[in-house]
Amino acid sequence: MKKKYKYLIAIIISLLFILFIYNDHFLYKRSILKVDKIVEKVEDNESTKEKHITQTIYGTIKNGKDKGRKIKVINHTSTSGVYDEQVHNNSELFVEVKSGDTAIGITGVKRDKYIAVLLVIFFNSIIFVAGQKGFKTLLSLLVNIVISFLAIFMFQKHAGTWNMLLLYLFVSALFVTISLYITNGKSKKTLASVLSSIASFIVSFGLAFLIIKLYKKPIPYWTLEYIEAVHDYENFFYVTILLSGLGAIMDIAITISSSLNELIEKNPKITKHNLVKSGREICKDIIGTMNNVMLFTCFTSVIPMTFLLMKNGIVLGDALKMYSQVELIVVLTSCISIVLAIPISLYISTFILHSYKKKGDDK
């Protein structure tokens, strides 16, 4: 089948998927209100310098036994949107319906259509850019999601008897092996990437585990969201460290193994010394960008929380000290993982790929 037909099929499937999500009200048990009209009343609050808004919302129920029924509901919000959000025309809301023409209140906003559009853009971008490799990438992503849900389900089922850290050490090895073999197939460079990734995350995590154990001062686990719901919070933190840098380690491993494999194919007589030397030059270009990726990922959680704390009168130093220590530990550990992954991947890939050369070429 020609590429243009494959792309056309992908576009048609995407449009049908979006159309289905826009009309999937029948899948929900909760009543969904489609907003037809909004009447607003605005009041100024002198103490907080913000406006409080009372929205009288008129709409139509789109599912269930009350489908087609006209409903009115009141929504109280403000310009800051800290506790509530403003509703707009054509929004779809989850509401609790009672007798008469008035709903008890809004219980949520239906946003699956926006997620569907983002997913379609994401999937099609991968397919159009990477072609067949894009399909393999999506397949590996799907498999990893299934593994993640199975791990969560099994841990919940055996809570109190299974060790979370040991479970996710095994799951991480599965992530690495399955992802790389699906996307790159069975080859010597895939084997090198898998072994490099597993060795890198074991060494880097072992080092982080050792340092944390030797560090006598307690880590402020209480700053993590919903940590009260996790009884084994120490292992929960270790799992966070383990998974945070896993993607970057895999990226480094496959980049190095692919680059070295290409060098060997271009020059089968290349020596191990020259192969390692060329690999080091490649690594110099990787290390800066990958560490920046981890740093900016950390910023996404640290900066908003820091600004919010400063807005509430907490000075910058205290905000960083009280609420950013855990994130900084995670990102620094991930950066160490990236740095260690480079020499580990370089030497493992060199050993494996060079050993596959024909006899007589090895020098």
DOLO-8488 format. One record per atom (N, C-alpha, C): y, z, x. Coordinates in steps of 0.1 Angstrom, whole numbers, plus 5000, padded with zeros to 4 digits. Each point is the difference from the previous one (the first is absolute). Layout:
BEGIN
YZX
...
end
This chain:
BEGIN
498850005008
501250004992
501350005009
500949914997
501250005007
500950124999
500750035011
500850125000
501050014988
500649884997
501050014989
499450044987
498749964997
499350044988
499750155000
499650055012
499850155002
501250084997
501249955005
501250074998
500449994985
499849894994
500349984986
499250094991
498750025004
499150094992
500550145002
500450045012
500550135003
501250034992
500949904998
501350024993
499750024985
499049924995
499750004986
499350144996
499150055009
499450134998
501050115000
501049995010
501150105001
500850004987
500449894995
500849994988
499250064988
498749974999
499250054989
499950155001
499950055012
499950155003
501250074995
501249945004
501350064996
500150004985
499749894994
500149984985
499150114994
498850025005
499150104994
500650145001
500650045012
500550135002
501250024991
500849904998
501250014991
499650024985
498749984997
499550014986
498850094999
499950105009
498850085001
500150134992
500950014991
500350124993
498750064993
499149914996
498850054993
499150085009
500249995013
499150085009
500450155001
501250034995
500550145001
499750084987
499750125002
499850094989
501350064995
500950035010
501350054997
500949894993
500950054991
500849904993
501149955009
500249874999
501049935009
501149954991
501350035003
501149964993
500849905007
500249884994
500849895006
501550034995
500950025010
501450034996
500749874995
500650024988
500749894994
501550025001
500550134999
501450025000
500250155005
501250015007
500350145006
501550034996
500250124995
501350054997
500350125009
501049995009
500350115010
501250084996
499950135004
501250094999
500150075014
501249985006
500250055013
500950125000
499650105008
500950125001
500150035015
501350045004
500250035014
499750155003
499450035012
499850135004
500850045012
501050084998
501050035010
499450085012
499050084997
499550085011
499149925010
499349904995
499149925009
500649865003
501149974994
500749875002
499149884996
499150024991
499249894995
500149994985
499549894995
500149974985
498650034994
500050074989
498850024992
499949904989
498949944998
499949894990
498950034990
500349994987
499150014990
499749864994
498849965001
499649864996
499250014987
500449944989
499249994988
499449865001
498650005001
499349885002
499249964988
500249874996
499349954988
499049895006
498850014995
499049905005
498849994990
499049925005
498849974992
498850045007
499150064993
498750045007
499149885001
499449985012
499349875003
498550025000
499550124997
498550025001
499650114990
498750014999
499450114992
500249994985
499750114993
500150004986
501449984995
501050045008
501449984996
500649875004
499249915004
500549875005
501049934990
501149965005
501049944991
501050094994
499850135001
500850104994
501350025008
501150014993
501450025006
500250155002
500450035013
500150145004
501350025007
500550124998
501250045007
499750125009
500550015012
499850115010
501250035008
500250125003
501250055007
499650025015
500949955009
499850025014
501250055007
499950125006
501150065007
499949985015
501049945006
500049975014
501450025006
500149965013
501350025007
500149895010
501249985006
500349895009
499250025013
499750135004
499250025012
498649964999
499450024988
498649974997
499150095007
500450125003
499150095008
498850044991
500250044988
498950054992
499649904989
500949914996
499649904990
500549865005
499749904993
500549875003
500549934988
501049915002
500549934989
499149894996
499949984987
499249904994
500849874997
499549895002
500749874998
499349924989
500849914994
499449914990
498849925005
499049984991
498849945003
499050085009
500450125003
499150095007
498850044991
498950045006
498850044992
499750155004
500050084990
499950155002
498750054994
499450105006
499050084994
500650114992
499750014987
500750104991
498950074993
500450124995
499150084992
500549994985
499349944992
500449974986
499750114991
500950034990
499750094989
500349934987
499850074989
500349944987
501549974999
500349894992
501449964998
500349895010
501349995002
500549895009
500550045013
499750135004
500550065013
498850045008
500049975013
499050045010
500450145005
499050085004
500250135006
500849985013
499649915008
500649985013
499449895009
500649975011
499549905009
499150085011
498749955001
499150065010
499949915013
500649895000
499849915012
500649864998
500049935011
500449864999
498949915004
499749894992
499049905004
500549915010
499450015012
500549925011
498949905006
498949994994
498949925006
500449865002
500949944991
500449865002
500849985013
500850105004
500749985013
499050015011
499050094999
499050015011
499249875000
499749944989
499349884999
500749885007
501349994998
500849905007
500050025015
500150125004
500050035015
498649975006
499050034992
498649975005
499849855002
500549934990
499849855000
500849945012
501250055002
500849955011
499350035013
499550125001
499350045012
498749925003
499249994990
498749925001
500349855003
500949944993
500349865003
500649985013
500850095005
500749995013
498950005011
499050094998
498950005010
499249875000
499749954988
499249884998
500749885005
501349984997
500749895004
500350005015
500250115006
500350015014
498749995009
499050074995
498750015009
498949924995
500149944988
498949914995
498750084998
498949945005
498750064998
500050145006
500750025011
500050135007
500750104990
500949954992
500750094991
499150054989
499049914995
499050054991
499250115006
499649985012
499250105007
500750135002
501349995002
500950125002
500050084987
500249924989
500150074986
498650064997
498949935004
498750064997
499850135008
500450005012
499950125008
500850114994
501249974995
500950104994
499350064988
499449914992
499350044987
498950105004
499249965010
498850085004
500550145005
501150005008
500550135005
500550094988
500649934990
500550084989
498850064992
498949934999
498850054993
499450115008
500049995013
499450105009
500950134999
501349984999
500950114999
499850084987
499849934989
499850064987
498650075000
499049945006
498750065001
500050135008
500850005011
500150125008
500750114993
501149974992
500750104992
499050054989
499349914994
499150054989
498950095005
499449965012
498950085005
500550135006
501250005005
500550135005
500350094988
500649954989
500250084989
498750054994
499049925000
498750044994
499450115009
500250005013
499450095009
501050095006
501150034993
501050095005
499550135003
500350055012
499650135004
498750005009
499349895000
498849985008
500249895011
500849904997
500249895009
501250035008
500049975013
501150015009
500949884999
501350014996
500949894998
500249925013
500150075011
500349935013
498849925004
498850055000
498849935004
499849884990
500350014987
499849894991
501049895004
501250035003
501049905003
499949945014
499350075009
499649945013
499049894998
499150024991
499049904996
500749894993
500850034990
500749904992
500949915009
500750065010
500949935009
499249895008
498850055004
499149905008
499649894991
499850034987
499649894990
501249914998
501250054998
501249924999
500149905011
499950055012
500249925012
498949895001
498850044998
498949905002
500049894989
500150054987
500049904989
501249915001
501250055002
501249925000
499949895010
499750045013
500049915011
498949894998
498850044995
498949914999
500349904988
500650054990
500349914988
501149905004
501050045007
501249915003
499749915012
499250055010
499849925012
498649955002
499050044991
498749955001
499250075012
498849965001
499150065010
500249925013
500650075010
500349935013
500250115010
500149955013
500250105011
501350064999
501149934996
501350064999
500150114989
499249974989
499950104989
499350135005
498949985007
499350125006
500950085009
500849925008
500950075010
501150084992
500549944989
501050064992
499550134993
498849994995
499450114993
499850125009
499449975012
499750115009
501350055006
501049925002
501350045005
500750094990
500049964988
500750084989
499350144999
498750004999
499350124998
500250105012
499949945012
500250085012
501450065000
501049914996
501450045001
500350124991
499549984987
500450114991
499250135002
498849995006
499350125003
500750075012
500449935010
500650065012
501450064996
500849924993
501350054996
500050114990
499149994991
499950114990
499450135007
499049985009
499550115007
501050075008
500949935006
501150055008
501050084991
500449944989
500950074990
499350134995
498749994996
499350114995
500050125010
499849965013
499950105010
501450075003
501049925000
501450055002
500450094989
499749974987
500450084989
499250135000
498749995004
499250135000
500550095011
500549945011
500550095011
501450054998
500749934991
501450044997
499950124990
500550125004
499750124993
500950024987
501249935001
500950024988
499549924988
500150064988
499549934989
500849884996
499349894995
500749884995
500550034986
501249964996
500550034986
499449904990
498750034997
499349924990
500750014986
500750104998
500650024987
501149904996
500449935011
501049894997
499449884995
498749985000
499349884995
500050014984
500249894994
500049994985
498750034995
499950094989
498850034993
498950075009
500550055011
499050065009
499350124993
500650074990
499450114994
498849964992
499849874997
498849964993
498949975009
500250015013
499049975010
499650135007
498750044998
499650135006
499849985015
499549895004
499749985014
501249925007
501150075000
501349935004
500049965014
499350075009
500049975014
499349875002
498849984995
499349875001
500749894992
500750034990
500849914993
501149945009
500650095008
501049955010
499349925011
498850035004
499449935011
499649864994
499649994988
499749874994
501349914999
501150064997
501349935000
500349945014
499750085010
500249955014
499049895003
498850014996
499049915003
500349864994
500450004987
500249874993
501449945003
501050085004
501349955001
500149895011
499350015011
500149905010
498849905001
499150014990
498849925000
500449855000
500949964991
500349864998
500649945013
500950085006
500749965013
498949985011
499150095001
498949995010
499249884998
499649974987
499249884998
500849875003
501350004997
500949895003
500049975015
500250115008
500049995015
498749955005
498950054995
498649975005
499849854997
500349954988
499749864997
500949905008
501350055002
500949925007
499649985015
499650115006
499649995014
498749935001
499050024992
498749935001
500249854998
500849974990
500249864997
500749935011
501050065006
500849945011
499149985012
499250115004
499149985011
498949904998
499549994988
499049904996
500649865002
501249984996
500749875001
500249975015
500350105008
500249975014
498649965007
499050064995
498649975006
499649864996
500349964987
499749874995
500849895007
501250035003
500949905007
499649995015
499550115006
499750005014
498750095001
498849934998
498850085001
499750075014
500749955010
499850055014
500950115003
500850054991
501050115002
499250125005
500550075010
499450125005
500450124991
499350115001
500350124993
501450065004
500349995013
501250055005
501249924993
499949875000
501149924994
500050024985
498950024994
499950024985
500750134996
499750115008
500750134998
501549995002
500449925011
501449995003
500749924989
499449904994
500749934989
500050084988
499050084998
499950094988
501150115001
500350055012
501150105001
501349944996
500349875004
501249944996
500149994985
498949974993
500049994985
500350144994
499450105006
500250144995
501450045001
500749965010
501450045002
500949954988
499649894994
500749954988
499650074987
498850065000
499550064988
500550144998
500150085011
500250144999
501350044994
501149935003
501350034994
500149984985
499549884996
500149974986
499150084991
498850045005
499150084992
500550144999
500650055010
500550144999
501250004991
500849905000
501149994990
499549994986
498949944998
499449994986
499750144995
499450085009
499650144996
501350084998
501049985009
501250084999
500749974987
500249884996
500649964987
499250054988
498750005002
499250054989
500350154997
500250075011
500350144999
501450024994
500949915003
501450014995
500049994985
499149924994
500049994986
499850134992
499350095006
499950134994
501050115005
500349995013
500950105005
501449994996
500549875001
501549984997
500450044986
499349954989
500450044987
499950154997
499050075005
499950144999
501150075007
500349965012
501150065008
501349994993
500349884995
501349984993
500150094987
498850014994
500050094987
500350145004
499450055011
500250145004
501450025005
500649915007
501450015004
500950004989
499749924989
500850004988
500050134993
498950085002
499950134994
500450125010
500849965010
500650105009
499250045012
498949945003
499250035011
500449925012
500350065011
500549925012
498949925006
500449895007
499149905005
498950065008
500350095010
499050075008
498950074992
500550084990
499050074992
499249914992
500649894995
499349914991
498849935008
500349965012
499049945009
499050105004
500450125003
499050105004
499150054989
500550014988
499350064989
499149894993
500449884999
499349904992
499549885007
500349995013
499649875007
499050035011
499650125002
499150035011
498749934998
499450004988
498749944998
500149855002
501049944994
500149855001
500249965015
500850085008
500249975014
498750025008
499250104996
498750025007
499149874997
500049964988
499249894996
500449875007
501349975000
500549885007
499850005015
500250125006
499850015014
498649985004
499150064992
498649985002
499649854999
500649944990
499749854998
500549925012
501250045005
500549935012
499150025012
499550125001
499050025011
498849924998
499549994988
498849924997
500349855004
501249954997
500349865004
500049985015
500650105007
500149995014
498650005006
499150104995
498750015006
499149884996
500349944988
499249894995
500149885009
501149985007
500349885008
499150005012
499950105009
499149995011
498550004996
499750084989
498650014996
499649864995
500849944991
499749864995
499949905011
500950015009
500149905011
498750015009
499650115004
498850015008
498749984993
499950054988
498849974992
499949854997
501149944996
500049864997
499649915012
500650045011
499849935013
498550015003
499450124999
498650025004
499149914991
500250014987
499149934990
500249855001
501349964999
500249855000
499649935013
500350075011
499749945013
498550005002
499250094995
498650015001
499349894993
500749944990
499449894992
500149875007
500749995011
500149875007
498749965005
499949875002
498749945005
499850055015
498750015003
499750055014
500549895010
500650055010
500649915010
501549994999
500550044988
501550004999
500650135003
499250114999
500550145002
500350025015
501250055003
500350025014
500750145001
end
